[in-house]
Amino acid sequence: MIEMKARTEVDVTTAIIGIGNIGSRVARHLVQGGESVVLAARDQSHAESLAAELGALASSASVADAVAQADAVLMAVWLDTEKELISQLSEALVGKVVIDPTNPIGPDGRGGYTTTLPEGQSAASIVANLLPDGAHFVKAFGTLGADALGSAANRPSRRAVLFYATDDDAAAETVERLIGAAGFDPVKAGGIEAAGRLELMRGDLHQNGGLGGRLLNADEARAAL
């Protein structure tokens, strides 16, 4: 069972929809940072297993029930799946902070990956336009590769940065708390118009895009903006 840090503030819950490479790592970090999470996945037995491993701050539920219980919802799924979920859950997302880590990529037919969107369009712009009025949208938790997201949390000196982008003050406040609890320093890249900078393949602020694999501390991140 994962070691947890004590929470001192009012308990809130983050739903993590999808517990693959990104969702599982974020769940571990948040629980270690004292945050409550509720996990949902296509195969619910995987969510149940991870929740049991993470301990008292973690639970599992269906997607609809996880969203209903949560204050914030991390959509750690492929873009097409996220679009379907937003359509299905639209009313339930009103009042929630919706966190989008999605990178709009797909197989390139040669064993690698390529972007699935035309120039000038980002996954964030698509998701933001699909969300209902009253949802609080932020792009975050997708700017590092999965391995770095797993291993770079809570560095003993000069924490690694996770960039985020939003036009919403409530979303910014929530995601800064969650990024900090996960063991990283939050740095705002701008509003939704800047979110493409955070996305693989074209983003200059993505670790495996324009940053060439580098991890940045807060000073370096602000200089990169």
C-alpha positions as CSV (number, residue, x, y, z in Angstrom):
1,M,0.0,0.0,0.0
2,I,1.3,3.4,-0.9
3,E,2.7,5.7,1.8
4,M,0.5,8.8,2.1
5,K,1.0,12.4,3.2
6,A,-1.6,13.9,5.5
7,R,-4.2,16.3,4.0
8,T,-4.8,19.5,6.0
9,E,-7.4,21.1,3.8
10,V,-11.0,20.3,3.1
11,D,-11.2,16.9,1.3
12,V,-12.0,17.0,-2.4
13,T,-12.0,14.1,-4.8
14,T,-10.5,13.8,-8.3
15,A,-12.0,11.3,-10.7
16,I,-9.4,9.7,-13.0
17,I,-11.1,8.2,-16.1
18,G,-8.7,5.7,-17.6
19,I,-5.8,4.2,-15.7
20,G,-3.3,3.5,-18.4
21,N,0.2,5.1,-18.7
22,I,-0.9,8.5,-17.6
23,G,-3.9,7.9,-15.4
24,S,-2.3,5.2,-13.2
25,R,0.8,7.4,-12.6
26,V,-1.2,10.5,-11.7
27,A,-3.4,8.4,-9.4
28,R,-0.3,7.1,-7.5
29,H,1.2,10.6,-7.2
30,L,-2.0,12.2,-6.0
31,V,-2.6,9.6,-3.3
32,Q,1.0,9.9,-2.2
33,G,0.3,13.7,-2.0
34,G,-2.7,13.2,0.2
35,E,-5.4,13.6,-2.5
36,S,-8.5,11.5,-2.7
37,V,-9.1,9.8,-6.0
38,V,-11.9,7.7,-7.6
39,L,-10.8,5.5,-10.5
40,A,-12.8,4.3,-13.5
41,A,-11.7,2.3,-16.5
42,R,-13.0,0.4,-19.5
43,D,-12.2,-2.8,-17.6
44,Q,-13.4,-1.9,-14.1
45,S,-11.5,-4.8,-12.5
46,H,-8.3,-2.9,-13.3
47,A,-9.6,0.2,-11.5
48,E,-10.6,-1.9,-8.5
49,S,-7.2,-3.5,-8.3
50,L,-5.3,-0.2,-8.4
51,A,-7.6,1.4,-5.9
52,A,-7.1,-1.5,-3.5
53,E,-3.3,-1.2,-3.9
54,L,-3.4,2.6,-3.3
55,G,-5.3,2.3,-0.1
56,A,-7.8,4.4,1.8
57,L,-7.7,7.5,-0.3
58,A,-8.5,5.6,-3.5
59,S,-11.8,4.0,-4.6
60,S,-13.3,2.7,-7.8
61,A,-16.6,3.3,-9.5
62,S,-18.3,3.3,-12.9
63,V,-17.4,6.3,-15.1
64,A,-20.7,8.0,-14.4
65,D,-20.5,7.4,-10.6
66,A,-16.9,8.6,-10.5
67,V,-17.8,11.9,-12.2
68,A,-20.7,12.3,-9.8
69,Q,-18.5,11.9,-6.8
70,A,-15.7,14.2,-8.0
71,D,-14.8,17.8,-7.9
72,A,-12.3,17.4,-10.7
73,V,-12.2,14.9,-13.6
74,L,-9.0,13.9,-15.3
75,M,-9.8,12.4,-18.8
76,A,-6.8,10.1,-19.2
77,V,-8.1,8.5,-22.4
78,W,-7.6,8.9,-26.2
79,L,-9.1,12.0,-27.8
80,D,-11.9,10.1,-29.6
81,T,-12.9,8.4,-26.3
82,E,-12.8,11.7,-24.5
83,K,-15.2,13.2,-27.1
84,E,-17.6,10.3,-26.6
85,L,-17.5,10.6,-22.8
86,I,-18.2,14.3,-22.9
87,S,-21.2,13.7,-25.1
88,Q,-22.5,11.0,-22.7
89,L,-21.7,12.9,-19.5
90,S,-22.3,16.4,-20.5
91,E,-24.8,17.4,-17.8
92,A,-22.8,15.7,-15.1
93,L,-19.7,17.8,-16.0
94,V,-21.4,21.1,-15.2
95,G,-19.5,22.6,-12.2
96,K,-16.6,20.2,-12.5
97,V,-13.0,21.0,-13.3
98,V,-12.3,19.0,-16.4
99,I,-8.6,18.2,-16.9
100,D,-7.4,17.2,-20.3
101,P,-4.0,15.5,-20.7
102,T,-4.7,14.2,-24.2
103,N,-2.1,14.2,-26.9
104,P,-3.7,14.0,-30.4
105,I,-1.6,11.3,-31.8
106,G,-2.1,8.0,-33.7
107,P,-0.1,5.3,-35.5
108,D,1.7,6.6,-38.6
109,G,1.7,3.2,-40.3
110,R,5.5,2.9,-40.0
111,G,5.7,1.8,-36.4
112,G,5.7,5.3,-35.0
113,Y,3.1,8.0,-34.2
114,T,1.9,11.1,-35.9
115,T,-0.5,14.0,-35.1
116,T,-4.1,13.3,-35.9
117,L,-5.2,17.0,-36.1
118,P,-4.6,19.6,-38.8
119,E,-2.2,22.5,-38.3
120,G,-3.5,25.1,-35.9
121,Q,-5.9,22.8,-34.1
122,S,-5.3,21.3,-30.7
123,A,-7.0,18.6,-28.7
124,A,-7.7,21.2,-26.0
125,S,-9.6,23.5,-28.4
126,I,-11.8,20.5,-29.5
127,V,-12.5,19.4,-25.9
128,A,-13.1,22.9,-24.6
129,N,-15.7,23.5,-27.4
130,L,-17.5,20.2,-26.6
131,L,-17.9,20.8,-22.8
132,P,-21.1,22.2,-21.5
133,D,-21.4,25.8,-20.1
134,G,-20.4,25.7,-16.5
135,A,-17.6,23.2,-16.8
136,H,-14.1,24.5,-15.9
137,F,-11.6,23.4,-18.4
138,V,-7.8,23.1,-18.1
139,K,-5.1,21.4,-20.2
140,A,-2.6,19.6,-17.9
141,F,-0.8,16.4,-16.9
142,G,0.1,15.5,-20.5
143,T,3.3,17.4,-21.0
144,L,5.7,14.7,-19.9
145,G,6.2,11.2,-21.3
146,A,4.8,8.5,-19.1
147,D,8.1,7.3,-17.8
148,A,9.1,10.8,-16.7
149,L,5.7,11.4,-15.2
150,G,6.2,8.3,-13.1
151,S,9.8,8.9,-12.1
152,A,10.4,12.6,-11.9
153,A,7.8,13.5,-9.1
154,N,9.1,14.9,-5.9
155,R,12.7,15.5,-7.0
156,P,14.7,16.4,-3.9
157,S,15.9,19.7,-5.5
158,R,14.3,21.9,-8.1
159,R,11.1,20.0,-8.8
160,A,10.3,19.3,-12.4
161,V,7.5,21.4,-14.0
162,L,4.2,20.4,-15.4
163,F,2.8,23.1,-17.7
164,Y,-0.9,23.9,-17.8
165,A,-3.2,26.1,-19.9
166,T,-6.6,27.5,-19.1
167,D,-8.7,30.6,-19.3
168,D,-10.6,29.7,-16.1
169,D,-9.5,30.8,-12.6
170,A,-11.2,28.0,-10.8
171,A,-9.6,25.4,-13.0
172,A,-6.2,27.1,-12.5
173,E,-6.5,27.0,-8.7
174,T,-7.5,23.3,-8.7
175,V,-4.9,22.1,-11.2
176,E,-2.1,24.0,-9.4
177,R,-3.1,22.2,-6.2
178,L,-3.2,18.8,-7.9
179,I,0.1,19.3,-9.8
180,G,1.8,20.3,-6.5
181,A,0.3,17.3,-4.7
182,A,1.6,15.1,-7.5
183,G,5.1,16.2,-6.8
184,F,5.7,18.8,-9.6
185,D,5.7,22.6,-9.9
186,P,2.9,24.1,-11.9
187,V,3.6,26.7,-14.5
188,K,0.9,28.3,-16.6
189,A,1.7,28.5,-20.3
190,G,-1.3,30.7,-21.0
191,G,-4.9,30.4,-22.0
192,I,-6.5,27.7,-24.2
193,E,-5.0,29.3,-27.2
194,A,-1.6,28.3,-25.8
195,A,-2.6,24.6,-25.2
196,G,-1.2,23.4,-28.5
197,R,2.2,24.2,-27.1
198,L,1.7,21.5,-24.5
199,E,0.7,18.7,-26.9
200,L,2.8,16.1,-28.7
201,M,3.8,16.2,-31.6
202,R,4.0,20.0,-32.4
203,G,4.2,21.5,-28.9
204,D,7.4,23.3,-28.1
205,L,6.6,22.8,-24.3
206,H,6.1,19.1,-24.5
207,Q,9.0,17.0,-23.1
208,N,9.1,14.8,-26.1
209,G,8.3,17.5,-28.6
210,G,10.2,20.8,-28.7
211,L,12.0,20.2,-25.4
212,G,13.9,17.2,-26.8
213,G,13.4,15.1,-23.7
214,R,14.4,17.7,-21.2
215,L,12.8,18.2,-17.8
216,L,12.6,21.8,-16.8
217,N,12.5,23.4,-13.3
218,A,10.3,26.5,-12.7
219,D,12.9,29.0,-13.7
220,E,13.7,27.2,-16.9
221,A,10.0,26.7,-17.7
222,R,9.3,30.4,-17.3
223,A,12.2,31.3,-19.5
224,A,10.9,28.8,-22.2
225,L,7.6,30.7,-22.3
